[in-house]
């Protein structure tokens, strides 16, 4: 696309800059629409759990325009800055958090080949950049000139830094199974049906998914791990002194982070943009459409993007469900959960998956039934799995 634009603009640099802006606008549009939907979903889901109706007046029976009404209300609220605050850092903190949460989506593919910036170390990039959101929180707590804000910021720093370790260890398990840290490669590896999803590869990867999701909920500061903004203890935590639009930016960053970790979970464990059954490939086979046809590839990518969005949205809906179901933990219980349970479990799952791959390099079926089963398994597996099976058989 850059070369195509350069033919008309006469400059490769200008064409690259224009194409990058187009990608940023597309990604930002998807993220902002998703955030608006999640604000409505949180109201409706919490209402259903508490036997209420939720929004019913703005935008019809189901309150579809409630996010628009909330946005207009926040824009019209007075923007206050405490007298004791560091005005520059106070203003910058919300945008630091949102930029960190938004940048993650640049490296997250929504379908095979549909990614703003494909990185060979994409999983590492996502985990590294997602952790930078805490910098905005710490800045907000420090710059507010309030002890409640500072306490909340310190809690956030301790919590996020602690949970990043088991979160990364859990993410390394499917990376080790796939043999790549490129999200596109990991996603393509799981094509063919839900039996090829990495979460079902072995019992250790299956357990690592739940450890990952628990740590992800804690890393994005959602209940029952939302101690940095515990209103029963710290007024509103690091957001105590914020109002209006800047207050809403923190929540946009939170919802964006929830979607990012859900997308990463889908890529690493839940088949990425592949559905539980290869329906698109089956339709092409029935109609006699060649899979390599450009239109067929586009339709498959479009369907995959839809499946991927549904998986990410289900992950966010699960986090909302947990918030309105489980009671908030104490800060000592949050840290105990990380250091005594999540960290040892993630390390055990990592070692267990490594031993499993060493004991069954070509899969359990081939080990139990012999080389013939290995050939059958390789024929029905994605290319990367088939390649590993052939390599293992060659090693014997």
C-alpha positions as CSV (number, residue, x, y, z in Angstrom):
1,X,0.0,0.0,0.0
2,X,2.9,2.4,0.8
3,X,4.4,1.8,-2.7
4,X,1.0,2.4,-4.3
5,X,0.5,5.7,-2.5
6,X,4.1,6.7,-3.2
7,X,3.4,6.5,-7.0
8,X,0.9,9.4,-6.6
9,X,2.5,11.4,-3.8
10,X,6.0,11.2,-5.1
11,X,7.5,10.5,-1.7
12,X,7.9,7.2,0.1
13,X,8.2,9.0,3.5
14,X,4.9,11.0,2.9
15,X,3.1,7.8,1.7
16,X,4.3,5.9,4.8
17,X,3.2,8.7,7.1
18,X,-0.2,8.9,5.5
19,X,-0.8,5.1,5.6
20,X,0.3,5.1,9.3
21,X,-2.2,7.8,10.1
22,X,-5.0,5.8,8.3
23,X,-4.1,2.7,10.4
24,X,-4.1,4.7,13.6
25,X,-7.5,6.2,12.8
26,X,-8.9,2.8,12.0
27,X,-7.5,1.2,15.2
28,X,-8.6,4.2,17.3
29,X,-12.1,4.1,15.8
30,X,-12.5,0.4,16.7
31,X,-11.2,1.0,20.2
32,X,-13.4,4.0,20.9
33,X,-16.5,2.3,19.6
34,X,-15.7,-0.7,21.7
35,X,-15.2,1.4,24.8
36,X,-18.6,3.1,24.3
37,X,-20.2,-0.3,23.9
38,X,-18.6,-1.6,27.1
39,X,-19.9,1.3,29.1
40,X,-23.4,0.4,28.0
41,X,-22.7,-3.3,28.6
42,X,-21.5,-2.7,32.1
43,X,-24.7,-0.9,33.0
44,X,-26.9,-3.6,31.4
45,X,-25.0,-6.6,32.7
46,X,-24.8,-5.2,36.3
47,X,-28.5,-4.4,36.1
48,X,-29.4,-7.9,35.1
49,X,-27.2,-9.4,37.9
50,X,-29.0,-7.1,40.4
51,X,-32.4,-7.7,39.0
52,X,-32.7,-4.2,37.5
53,X,-33.4,-2.8,34.0
54,X,-30.4,-0.6,33.5
55,X,-30.6,2.2,30.8
56,X,-34.0,2.3,29.2
57,X,-34.7,5.9,28.4
58,X,-31.9,7.3,26.3
59,X,-31.9,5.8,22.8
60,X,-35.0,3.6,23.0
61,X,-36.0,0.6,25.0
62,X,-32.5,-0.7,25.5
63,X,-30.7,2.6,26.1
64,X,-28.4,2.4,23.2
65,X,-27.5,6.1,23.3
66,X,-26.5,6.0,27.0
67,X,-22.7,6.2,26.1
68,X,-23.4,9.3,24.1
69,X,-25.3,10.9,27.0
70,X,-22.5,10.0,29.4
71,X,-19.9,11.5,27.1
72,X,-21.7,14.7,26.7
73,X,-22.3,15.0,30.4
74,X,-18.6,14.5,31.1
75,X,-17.5,17.0,28.5
76,X,-19.8,19.7,30.1
77,X,-18.5,19.1,33.7
78,X,-16.1,21.5,35.2
79,X,-12.4,20.6,34.9
80,X,-10.9,21.1,38.3
81,X,-7.2,21.1,39.3
82,X,-6.3,21.1,43.0
83,X,-4.2,24.0,44.2
84,X,-1.5,21.6,45.5
85,X,-1.3,19.6,42.3
86,X,1.5,19.6,39.8
87,X,-0.5,21.1,36.9
88,X,1.6,19.7,34.1
89,X,1.8,16.1,35.3
90,X,-1.8,16.3,36.5
91,X,-2.9,17.1,33.0
92,X,-0.6,14.6,31.3
93,X,-1.3,11.5,33.5
94,X,-4.6,10.4,31.9
95,X,-3.3,10.6,28.4
96,X,-0.1,8.6,29.3
97,X,-2.4,5.8,30.5
98,X,-4.6,5.9,27.5
99,X,-1.7,6.1,25.0
100,X,-0.1,3.0,26.6
101,X,-3.4,1.1,26.4
102,X,-4.0,2.2,22.8
103,X,-0.5,1.4,21.5
104,X,-1.0,-2.2,22.3
105,X,-3.6,-2.6,19.5
106,X,-1.1,-1.6,16.9
107,X,0.6,-5.0,17.2
108,X,-2.6,-7.1,17.7
109,X,-3.9,-8.7,14.5
110,X,-7.6,-9.1,14.1
111,X,-7.3,-11.6,11.3
112,X,-4.5,-13.3,9.3
113,X,-2.7,-10.4,7.7
114,X,-4.9,-7.7,9.2
115,X,-2.6,-6.0,11.6
116,X,-1.4,-2.4,11.7
117,X,2.2,-3.4,12.4
118,X,3.3,-7.0,12.3
119,X,6.2,-7.6,14.7
120,X,8.2,-10.8,15.0
121,X,8.2,-10.2,18.8
122,X,4.6,-9.0,18.9
123,X,3.6,-10.9,22.1
124,X,6.6,-9.4,23.9
125,X,5.7,-6.0,22.6
126,X,2.1,-6.2,23.8
127,X,3.1,-7.4,27.3
128,X,5.8,-4.7,27.6
129,X,3.7,-1.8,26.4
130,X,0.6,-2.8,28.4
131,X,2.6,-2.5,31.6
132,X,3.4,1.1,30.9
133,X,-0.2,2.1,31.7
134,X,0.8,2.1,35.4
135,X,3.1,5.1,34.7
136,X,0.0,7.3,34.1
137,X,-1.6,6.1,37.3
138,X,1.6,6.8,39.4
139,X,1.8,10.2,37.8
140,X,-1.8,10.9,38.6
141,X,-1.3,9.9,42.3
142,X,1.8,11.9,42.7
143,X,0.7,15.0,40.9
144,X,-2.7,15.2,42.6
145,X,-1.2,16.4,45.9
146,X,-3.6,14.1,47.8
147,X,-2.7,11.3,50.2
148,X,-5.6,9.2,49.0
149,X,-4.5,9.5,45.4
150,X,-0.9,8.7,46.4
151,X,-2.0,5.6,48.3
152,X,-4.0,4.4,45.3
153,X,-1.1,5.0,42.9
154,X,1.3,3.0,45.2
155,X,-1.2,0.2,45.4
156,X,-1.5,0.2,41.6
157,X,2.3,0.1,41.1
158,X,2.8,-2.8,43.6
159,X,-0.2,-4.7,42.1
160,X,0.7,-4.3,38.4
161,X,4.4,-5.0,38.9
162,X,3.7,-8.1,40.9
163,X,1.0,-9.6,38.6
164,X,3.1,-8.9,35.5
165,X,5.4,-11.8,36.4
166,X,2.8,-14.6,36.5
167,X,1.0,-13.0,33.6
168,X,4.1,-13.2,31.4
169,X,4.9,-16.7,32.6
170,X,1.4,-17.9,31.6
171,X,1.7,-16.2,28.2
172,X,5.0,-17.9,27.6
173,X,3.4,-21.4,27.8
174,X,1.4,-21.1,24.5
175,X,4.3,-19.3,23.0
176,X,6.5,-22.2,23.8
177,X,4.0,-24.6,22.4
178,X,3.6,-22.6,19.2
179,X,7.4,-22.0,18.8
180,X,6.9,-18.3,17.9
181,X,6.2,-15.0,19.6
182,X,4.6,-13.5,16.4
183,X,0.8,-13.2,17.1
184,X,0.0,-13.8,13.4
185,X,2.0,-17.0,13.4
186,X,0.4,-18.2,16.6
187,X,-3.1,-17.4,15.3
188,X,-2.6,-19.2,12.0
189,X,-1.2,-22.2,13.9
190,X,-4.7,-22.8,15.4
191,X,-6.7,-23.1,12.2
192,X,-8.9,-26.1,11.5
193,X,-11.2,-26.4,14.5
194,X,-11.3,-26.0,18.3
195,X,-9.3,-29.1,18.8
196,X,-6.3,-27.2,17.4
197,X,-6.7,-24.3,19.8
198,X,-3.7,-24.1,22.1
199,X,-5.8,-24.1,25.2
200,X,-6.6,-27.8,24.5
201,X,-3.1,-28.8,23.6
202,X,-2.2,-30.2,27.0
203,X,-3.5,-29.9,30.6
204,X,-0.8,-27.4,31.5
205,X,-1.7,-25.0,28.8
206,X,-5.3,-25.4,29.7
207,X,-4.6,-24.5,33.4
208,X,-2.3,-21.6,32.2
209,X,-5.2,-20.0,30.5
210,X,-7.1,-19.5,33.8
211,X,-4.0,-18.3,35.6
212,X,-3.4,-15.8,32.7
213,X,-7.0,-14.6,32.9
214,X,-6.9,-14.1,36.7
215,X,-3.6,-12.1,36.4
216,X,-5.1,-10.1,33.5
217,X,-8.1,-9.1,35.6
218,X,-5.7,-7.9,38.3
219,X,-3.4,-6.1,35.8
220,X,-6.2,-4.0,34.4
221,X,-7.4,-3.0,37.9
222,X,-10.8,-4.7,37.8
223,X,-12.8,-6.1,40.7
224,X,-12.2,-8.0,42.8
225,X,-8.6,-6.6,42.4
226,X,-9.5,-2.9,42.1
227,X,-7.8,-1.8,45.3
228,X,-6.1,1.3,43.7
229,X,-9.5,2.9,43.4
230,X,-11.3,1.3,46.3
231,X,-14.0,3.9,47.1
232,X,-14.7,2.3,50.5
233,X,-11.1,3.0,51.7
234,X,-9.5,5.7,49.4
235,X,-12.5,7.8,48.3
236,X,-11.6,7.1,44.6
237,X,-7.9,6.2,44.8
238,X,-5.7,7.7,42.2
239,X,-8.7,9.4,40.5
240,X,-9.9,11.2,43.6
241,X,-9.0,14.7,42.3
242,X,-10.0,14.1,38.7
243,X,-13.3,15.2,37.1
244,X,-14.9,15.7,33.7
245,X,-13.1,14.6,30.6
246,X,-9.8,13.6,32.2
247,X,-11.7,11.4,34.6
248,X,-13.3,9.6,31.7
249,X,-9.9,9.1,29.9
250,X,-8.8,6.9,32.8
251,X,-11.9,4.7,32.3
252,X,-11.4,4.6,28.5
253,X,-7.8,3.4,29.2
254,X,-9.2,0.7,31.6
255,X,-11.8,-0.6,29.1
256,X,-9.2,-0.5,26.3
257,X,-6.8,-2.5,28.5
258,X,-9.5,-5.0,29.2
259,X,-10.1,-5.5,25.5
260,X,-6.4,-5.8,24.8
261,X,-5.8,-8.6,27.3
262,X,-8.9,-10.4,26.1
263,X,-7.6,-10.1,22.5
264,X,-4.2,-11.5,23.6
265,X,-5.9,-14.4,25.4
266,X,-7.9,-15.2,22.2
267,X,-4.6,-15.2,20.2
268,X,-2.6,-17.3,22.7
269,X,-5.2,-19.8,23.8
270,X,-8.6,-19.6,22.1
271,X,-7.9,-20.0,18.4
272,X,-7.4,-16.3,17.6
273,X,-9.7,-15.5,14.6
274,X,-10.6,-19.1,13.9
275,X,-14.0,-20.3,14.9
276,X,-14.7,-23.6,16.7
277,X,-15.5,-25.2,13.3
278,X,-13.9,-24.4,9.9
279,X,-17.3,-23.3,8.4
280,X,-15.9,-20.9,5.8
281,X,-13.5,-23.5,4.4
282,X,-16.4,-26.0,4.3
283,X,-18.6,-23.6,2.4
284,X,-15.8,-23.0,-0.1
285,X,-15.3,-26.7,-0.6
286,X,-19.1,-27.3,-1.2
287,X,-19.3,-24.4,-3.7
288,X,-16.1,-25.3,-5.4
289,X,-14.5,-21.9,-4.7
290,X,-10.6,-22.0,-4.7
291,X,-9.3,-21.0,-1.3
292,X,-6.6,-18.9,-2.9
293,X,-9.0,-16.6,-4.8
294,X,-8.6,-13.0,-3.6
295,X,-12.3,-12.5,-2.8
296,X,-12.3,-15.8,-0.9
297,X,-9.3,-14.7,1.1
298,X,-11.0,-11.3,1.9
299,X,-14.3,-13.0,3.0
300,X,-12.3,-15.4,5.2
301,X,-10.4,-12.6,6.8
302,X,-13.6,-10.6,7.3
303,X,-15.3,-13.5,9.0
304,X,-12.2,-14.1,11.1
305,X,-12.2,-10.5,12.3
306,X,-15.8,-10.9,13.4
307,X,-15.0,-14.1,15.3
308,X,-12.0,-12.4,16.9
309,X,-14.0,-9.4,18.0
310,X,-16.7,-11.7,19.5
311,X,-14.0,-13.5,21.5
312,X,-12.5,-10.3,22.8
313,X,-16.0,-8.9,23.7
314,X,-16.8,-12.1,25.6
315,X,-13.6,-11.7,27.6
316,X,-14.6,-8.2,28.6
317,X,-18.1,-9.4,29.4
318,X,-16.6,-12.0,31.7
319,X,-14.6,-9.4,33.5
320,X,-17.7,-7.3,34.0
321,X,-19.6,-10.3,35.3
322,X,-16.8,-11.0,37.8
323,X,-16.9,-7.4,39.0
324,X,-20.6,-7.5,39.9
325,X,-20.4,-11.0,41.4
326,X,-17.3,-11.3,43.6
327,X,-16.5,-9.1,46.7
328,X,-13.5,-6.9,46.7
329,X,-10.4,-8.4,48.3
330,X,-8.1,-6.6,50.8
331,X,-4.8,-5.4,49.6
332,X,-2.9,-8.1,51.6
333,X,-5.2,-10.7,50.0
334,X,-4.5,-9.4,46.5
335,X,-0.7,-9.6,47.0
336,X,-1.1,-13.1,48.6
337,X,-3.1,-14.2,45.6
338,X,-0.2,-13.2,43.4
339,X,2.8,-14.4,45.3
340,X,1.5,-17.5,46.9
341,X,-0.8,-18.8,44.2
342,X,-0.6,-17.3,40.8
343,X,3.3,-17.1,40.6
344,X,3.9,-20.7,41.7
345,X,1.1,-22.0,39.5
346,X,2.3,-20.2,36.4
347,X,5.8,-21.5,37.0
348,X,4.5,-25.0,37.5
349,X,2.4,-24.8,34.3
350,X,5.5,-23.5,32.4
351,X,7.7,-26.4,33.5
352,X,4.8,-28.9,33.0
353,X,4.3,-27.8,29.4
354,X,8.0,-28.0,28.7
355,X,8.1,-31.6,30.0
356,X,5.0,-32.4,28.0
357,X,6.5,-31.1,24.8
358,X,9.7,-33.1,25.5
359,X,7.8,-36.3,26.3
360,X,5.3,-35.9,23.4
361,X,7.0,-33.9,20.7
362,X,4.6,-35.2,18.0
363,X,1.5,-35.3,20.1
364,X,-0.1,-37.8,22.4
365,X,-1.8,-39.8,19.7
366,X,1.4,-40.5,17.8
367,X,3.1,-41.6,20.9
368,X,0.4,-44.1,21.8
369,X,-0.5,-45.4,18.4
370,X,2.8,-45.3,16.5
371,X,4.3,-43.5,13.4
372,X,1.1,-44.1,11.3
373,X,-0.9,-42.0,13.7
374,X,1.7,-39.3,13.6
375,X,1.4,-39.0,9.8
376,X,-2.4,-38.9,10.1
377,X,-2.2,-36.2,12.8
378,X,0.3,-34.1,10.8
379,X,-2.0,-34.3,7.7
380,X,-4.9,-32.9,9.6
381,X,-3.0,-30.3,11.6
382,X,-2.0,-26.7,10.8
383,X,1.3,-26.3,9.0
384,X,3.4,-25.5,12.1
385,X,2.0,-28.5,14.0
386,X,2.6,-30.8,11.0
387,X,6.2,-29.4,10.7
388,X,6.9,-30.2,14.3
389,X,5.4,-33.7,13.9
390,X,7.6,-34.4,10.9
391,X,10.6,-33.1,12.7
392,X,10.0,-35.3,15.7
393,X,9.5,-38.4,13.5
394,X,12.7,-37.6,11.6
395,X,14.6,-37.3,15.0
396,X,13.6,-40.8,15.8
